[in-house]
Amino acid sequence: MMKTLFHQKGAQLDITILETENAQEFIEEHASVLNSSFKEVSMSDIMRRKLEESNYIFSGMKTFHELNEAFPSLLDENGNRKPFEQFLNDVRKIDSKYNSNYLRAEYNFVNSSAVMAAKWEEFKQYGDRYYLQYRTASDKRVRPEHAALNRVTLPISDSFWETFFPPNGWNCRCTVVQVRKSKYEATDHDEAMSRGDAATGKDTRGLFRFNPGIQQKAMPDYNPYTIQKCRDCDIAKGKFSLAKPFIPDNEVCAACEILHKCAADKAKSQRAIERTHYLHEMERLLDEKVKKEADGILLNIGFTKDGNKHLYADTFGRTHVVTKADLKNLAKYLENAEYIESSTLTHSRKDNLVHFYYFKVKINGSWVRLNVAKKVETYKNGRTYTSYFLYSINDILE
């Protein structure tokens, strides 16, 4: 990357350097290090993708600052361009600062954010059935201001969790657990907010005043490499349509816009490749038939192209248990499934679906519901054709 910087011309850094192949490789390599911190953390595919996009933007902004800091080193004290070897030697301290000293703390923070984002995703499935309770590590290393938050107990819907969900500091080891409402009383909201303010009072940037699960980001928009206006910027939130026309008024904003566009193009391309791959794997299901009894009727259940697309889409929201890699094995899971019940339509449809049959099966250690649709098509000659196919999947909350 420094070779690319060495060939820069002009009196200031050309922001478009971030779009070059060398810079993009460097950004993605840095992001991959951060991503590796939560490789083993279980979460939905969409949450993982969002956190990885967040790491890409963060890594890009960090790269921009590193390049900006290294740019003046191109010239010596007389204003003459240095030989490459001298320039490279001079910027090694900058590289060490950003990619050794800072990276260690950032890696740990991203790991903590990802763990808590996964927890939030799990908590959401239960709604307000349980309270959430703040817990410290309960040892001598706990900061006094964090100790004050220990045992704060509130419903998941309380706004306290939008701001003071861990991590609440560098190397913060705090966590949140679900507790029974019958066992614990809820903390007064104002008291909880007061404790939270005290715990993060030194955080002038608000770096630790965010919920990684709600924002689906490992790093908040306003961090050591961005500016305060990033908190409310539509570009930072990925809302490009709302941000038009957007004219950056500083280098940070210009860099941010470039990186978000690169991230959007990268994500769009990756999603298309991923979708094609998994739907191709599911094509073998189109030749599968599974016989299941329901309400005294023997159903000959198959798979359809449209149904497979719907099943693929379910892995983004309706189920956190079934992974995309599991989709190709749905016929086997259906064979082992246990019938639960059936239901008529709750609203009129235009796709000729008239009834649903529900089966349950354990996948990856958790119960999910397989929803089989009954489709009745009427031809012009008045004859009808009835078919059954696997239509959707959703998790069963235990």
C-alpha positions in Angstrom: 0.0 0.0 0.0 2.9 2.4 0.8 4.1 1.8 -2.8 0.8 3.2 -4.1 1.1 6.2 -1.7 4.7 6.8 -2.8 3.4 7.5 -6.3 0.9 10.1 -5.2 1.3 13.5 -6.7 0.1 16.9 -5.4 0.2 18.8 -2.1 -2.4 16.7 -0.3 -3.6 13.1 -0.2 -5.8 12.0 -3.1 -8.8 10.4 -1.3 -9.4 8.1 -4.3 -6.4 6.1 -3.3 -8.8 4.2 -1.1 -10.3 2.7 -4.3 -7.0 1.3 -5.6 -6.4 -2.4 -5.6 -3.5 -2.2 -3.1 -5.5 -0.1 -0.7 -8.6 -2.3 -0.9 -6.4 -5.4 -0.3 -4.9 -3.7 2.8 -8.4 -2.7 4.1 -9.8 -6.2 3.6 -6.8 -7.8 5.2 -7.2 -5.6 8.3 -11.0 -6.3 8.4 -10.4 -10.0 8.1 -8.2 -9.8 11.3 -11.1 -8.1 13.1 -13.6 -10.6 11.7 -11.5 -13.5 12.9 -12.2 -12.3 16.5 -15.7 -13.7 16.3 -15.3 -16.5 13.9 -16.5 -19.1 16.5 -19.3 -16.9 17.8 -22.7 -18.3 16.9 -25.1 -15.8 15.2 -27.4 -15.4 12.2 -25.8 -15.0 8.8 -27.3 -11.5 8.4 -25.8 -10.3 11.8 -22.4 -11.7 10.8 -22.5 -10.0 7.4 -23.5 -6.7 9.0 -20.7 -6.9 11.6 -18.2 -7.7 8.8 -19.4 -4.7 6.8 -18.9 -2.6 9.9 -15.4 -3.8 10.2 -14.7 -3.0 6.6 -15.8 0.6 7.0 -13.8 0.9 10.3 -10.7 -0.6 8.7 -11.1 1.7 5.7 -11.4 4.9 7.8 -8.4 3.7 9.8 -6.4 3.2 6.6 -7.4 6.7 5.5 -5.9 8.2 8.7 -2.7 6.1 8.4 -2.2 7.2 4.8 -2.9 10.8 5.7 -0.4 10.7 8.5 2.2 9.0 6.3 1.7 11.4 3.3 3.9 14.2 4.6 6.8 11.7 4.9 7.1 11.7 1.1 9.1 14.9 1.3 12.3 15.7 3.2 13.0 18.9 5.2 13.9 20.7 1.9 10.6 19.8 0.2 12.3 17.2 -2.1 10.8 13.7 -2.6 12.6 11.1 -0.7 13.9 7.8 -2.2 11.4 5.0 -1.6 13.5 3.1 0.9 14.0 6.2 3.0 10.2 6.9 2.9 9.4 3.3 3.8 11.7 3.4 6.7 10.3 6.6 8.0 6.7 5.4 7.9 7.4 2.1 9.7 6.7 3.7 13.1 3.3 4.9 11.8 2.5 1.4 10.5 3.5 -0.1 13.9 1.3 2.3 15.8 -1.8 1.6 13.7 -1.4 -2.1 13.0 0.2 -3.3 16.2 -0.5 -1.1 19.2 -4.0 0.0 18.2 -5.1 -3.2 16.5 -4.8 -5.3 19.7 -7.3 -3.1 21.6 -9.6 -2.9 18.5 -9.5 -6.7 18.1 -10.7 -7.2 21.7 -13.4 -4.6 21.4 -14.8 -6.1 18.2 -14.8 -9.5 19.8 -16.8 -8.2 22.8 -19.2 -6.3 20.5 -19.8 -9.4 18.4 -20.4 -11.6 21.4 -22.9 -9.1 22.8 -24.6 -8.6 19.4 -25.1 -12.4 19.2 -26.6 -12.3 22.7 -29.0 -9.5 21.8 -30.1 -11.4 18.8 -30.9 -14.4 21.0 -32.7 -12.2 23.6 -34.9 -10.7 21.0 -36.4 -14.1 20.2 -38.0 -14.2 23.7 -39.4 -10.6 23.7 -40.3 -9.3 27.1 -40.7 -12.8 28.6 -37.6 -12.3 30.7 -35.8 -9.3 32.2 -32.3 -8.6 31.1 -29.7 -8.2 33.9 -26.3 -6.4 33.7 -23.5 -8.5 35.2 -19.8 -7.7 35.8 -17.0 -10.3 36.0 -17.3 -9.9 39.9 -13.5 -9.8 40.6 -10.9 -7.3 41.7 -10.3 -6.1 38.2 -13.8 -4.7 37.7 -13.9 -0.9 37.4 -15.8 0.8 40.2 -18.0 2.6 37.7 -18.9 -0.7 36.0 -19.5 -2.3 39.4 -22.3 0.3 39.9 -24.1 -1.2 37.0 -24.0 -4.8 38.3 -27.5 -6.3 38.7 -29.3 -3.5 36.9 -32.4 -5.3 35.8 -34.8 -4.1 33.1 -37.0 -5.4 30.3 -35.4 -5.7 26.8 -37.7 -2.9 25.6 -36.2 -0.4 28.0 -34.1 2.3 26.3 -31.3 1.8 28.8 -30.1 -1.1 26.7 -29.8 1.0 23.6 -27.0 3.0 25.3 -25.4 0.9 28.0 -25.4 -2.6 26.6 -21.8 -3.9 26.9 -19.0 -3.5 26.1 -18.8 -0.2 28.0 -15.1 0.4 27.7 -11.9 -0.9 26.3 -11.3 -4.5 27.5 -14.7 -4.4 29.3 -15.7 -7.9 30.5 -19.3 -7.1 31.4 -22.2 -9.1 30.0 -26.0 -9.3 30.2 -28.1 -12.4 31.0 -31.8 -13.2 31.0 -33.5 -13.6 34.4 -37.0 -14.6 35.5 -39.3 -11.8 36.2 -40.7 -13.7 39.2 -37.2 -13.8 40.8 -36.0 -10.2 40.3 -37.5 -6.8 40.5 -37.0 -4.2 37.7 -34.6 -1.4 38.4 -36.0 2.1 38.3 -35.3 3.5 34.8 -34.0 6.9 35.9 -31.7 5.3 38.4 -30.3 2.9 35.8 -29.7 5.7 33.4 -27.9 7.7 36.1 -25.6 4.7 36.8 -24.9 4.3 33.1 -24.0 7.9 32.7 -21.5 7.6 35.5 -20.0 4.4 34.1 -19.3 6.0 30.7 -18.9 9.6 31.7 -15.3 9.8 30.5 -16.4 8.5 27.0 -16.6 11.9 25.3 -17.0 10.4 21.9 -19.8 8.1 23.0 -17.8 5.1 21.6 -19.2 2.9 24.3 -22.7 4.3 24.3 -24.2 2.0 21.7 -25.8 -1.5 21.3 -23.9 -3.6 18.8 -26.9 -5.9 18.4 -29.4 -3.1 17.6 -27.1 -1.2 15.3 -25.6 -4.4 13.9 -22.2 -2.9 14.0 -19.0 -4.0 15.8 -17.9 -0.3 16.0 -20.2 2.7 16.4 -20.3 5.2 13.6 -18.6 7.8 15.8 -15.2 6.3 16.7 -11.5 7.3 16.9 -11.3 7.5 13.1 -14.5 9.5 12.4 -16.1 12.7 13.4 -19.1 13.6 15.6 -21.5 14.3 12.7 -21.1 10.6 11.7 -23.6 9.8 14.5 -26.5 11.2 12.5 -25.2 10.9 8.9 -27.3 9.0 6.4 -24.2 7.9 4.6 -22.8 6.2 7.7 -26.2 4.5 8.2 -26.1 3.2 4.6 -29.1 5.3 3.5 -27.7 6.6 0.2 -31.0 7.4 -1.3 -31.8 9.8 1.6 -28.4 11.4 1.5 -28.6 12.6 -2.1 -27.3 15.0 -3.2 -24.3 14.5 -0.9 -21.3 16.8 -1.2 -18.6 16.0 1.3 -17.3 19.1 3.1 -14.1 17.5 4.5 -11.7 14.7 3.8 -13.2 12.4 6.4 -16.7 12.6 4.9 -15.2 12.1 1.4 -13.3 9.0 2.5 -16.4 7.7 4.3 -18.6 8.1 1.1 -16.0 6.2 -1.0 -15.8 3.3 1.5 -19.5 3.0 1.9 -20.0 2.8 -1.9 -17.2 0.2 -2.1 -18.8 -1.8 0.7 -22.2 -1.6 -0.9 -20.8 -2.9 -4.2 -18.9 -5.6 -2.5 -21.8 -6.7 -0.4 -24.2 -6.7 -3.4 -21.8 -8.8 -5.4 -21.1 -11.2 -2.5 -24.9 -11.7 -1.8 -25.6 -12.4 -5.5 -22.8 -15.0 -5.6 -23.9 -16.6 -2.3 -27.6 -16.8 -3.3 -26.7 -18.4 -6.7 -24.4 -20.9 -4.9 -27.0 -22.1 -2.3 -30.0 -22.1 -4.7 -27.8 -24.3 -7.0 -27.2 -26.7 -4.1 -30.9 -26.8 -3.4 -31.7 -27.8 -7.0 -31.3 -31.5 -6.1 -34.4 -31.1 -3.8 -36.6 -30.5 -6.9 -36.4 -34.3 -7.5 -37.1 -35.2 -3.9 -40.5 -36.4 -2.6 -41.3 -37.0 1.1 -44.4 -38.8 2.2 -45.8 -37.6 5.5 -49.2 -38.3 7.2 -51.2 -35.4 8.5 -54.8 -35.4 9.6 -55.3 -38.9 8.2 -54.1 -37.8 4.8 -50.9 -39.0 3.2 -49.1 -36.0 1.8 -46.7 -36.4 -1.1 -44.4 -33.4 -0.3 -42.0 -32.0 -2.8 -40.0 -28.8 -3.4 -40.4 -26.0 -6.0 -38.1 -23.3 -7.3 -40.2 -20.5 -5.8 -40.5 -22.5 -2.6 -36.7 -22.9 -2.4 -36.2 -19.1 -2.9 -38.6 -18.6 0.0 -36.7 -21.1 2.2 -33.4 -19.4 1.4 -34.9 -16.0 2.4 -36.0 -17.5 5.7 -32.4 -17.9 6.8 -32.2 -14.1 6.9 -34.9 -13.6 9.5 -37.4 -16.3 10.4 -34.8 -18.8 11.6 -31.5 -18.4 13.4 -31.1 -22.1 13.8 -31.1 -23.3 10.2 -28.0 -22.2 8.2 -27.7 -21.8 4.5 -25.5 -24.9 4.4 -28.4 -26.9 6.0 -30.9 -26.1 3.2 -29.7 -28.8 0.8 -30.6 -31.4 3.5 -34.2 -30.3 4.1 -35.7 -33.4 2.5 -33.9 -35.6 5.2 -35.0 -33.2 8.0 -38.6 -33.4 6.7 -38.5 -37.2 6.7 -37.6 -37.2 10.4 -40.1 -34.4 11.3 -43.0 -34.9 13.6 -46.5 -33.7 12.6 -47.9 -30.9 14.9 -51.1 -29.5 13.4 -52.6 -27.8 10.3 -54.4 -24.5 9.7 -56.5 -22.8 7.1 -55.5 -19.4 5.7 -55.7 -16.3 8.0 -56.0 -14.0 5.0 -56.7 -14.3 1.3 -53.8 -15.1 -1.1 -53.2 -14.8 -4.8 -50.7 -17.7 -5.1 -53.3 -20.6 -4.9 -52.1 -21.7 -1.4 -55.1 -22.9 0.6 -53.8 -24.7 3.7 -50.7 -25.3 5.8 -49.4 -28.3 7.6 -46.8 -27.9 10.4 -44.1 -30.3 11.3 -41.3 -30.0 13.9 -37.7 -31.4 13.9 -34.5 -30.7 15.6 -31.7 -29.1 13.5 -28.4 -28.1 15.1 -29.7 -29.0 18.5 -32.8 -26.8 18.4 -36.4 -27.2 17.4 -37.6 -25.6 14.1 -41.0 -25.8 12.4 -41.3 -26.9 8.8 -44.3 -25.4 7.1 -45.8 -27.4 4.2 -48.1 -25.6 1.8 -51.1 -27.1 0.0 -51.5 -25.5 -3.4 -54.7 -26.0 -5.5 -54.5 -24.8 -9.2 -57.6 -24.6 -11.3 -57.2 -25.0 -15.1 -59.4 -23.5 -17.8 -61.2 -26.8 -18.3 -62.3 -26.7 -14.7 -60.0 -29.5 -13.5 -57.9 -28.9 -10.4 -54.4 -30.0 -9.5 -53.3 -30.3 -5.9 -49.7 -30.3 -4.8 -47.8 -30.1 -1.5 -44.3 -28.5 -1.0 -42.1 -27.2 1.8 -42.8 -23.5 1.9 -41.1 -22.0 4.9 -39.1 -22.5 8.2 -39.2 -20.8 11.5 -37.7 -21.3 14.9 -39.7 -22.8 17.8 -39.1 -20.9 21.0 -38.7 -23.3 23.9 
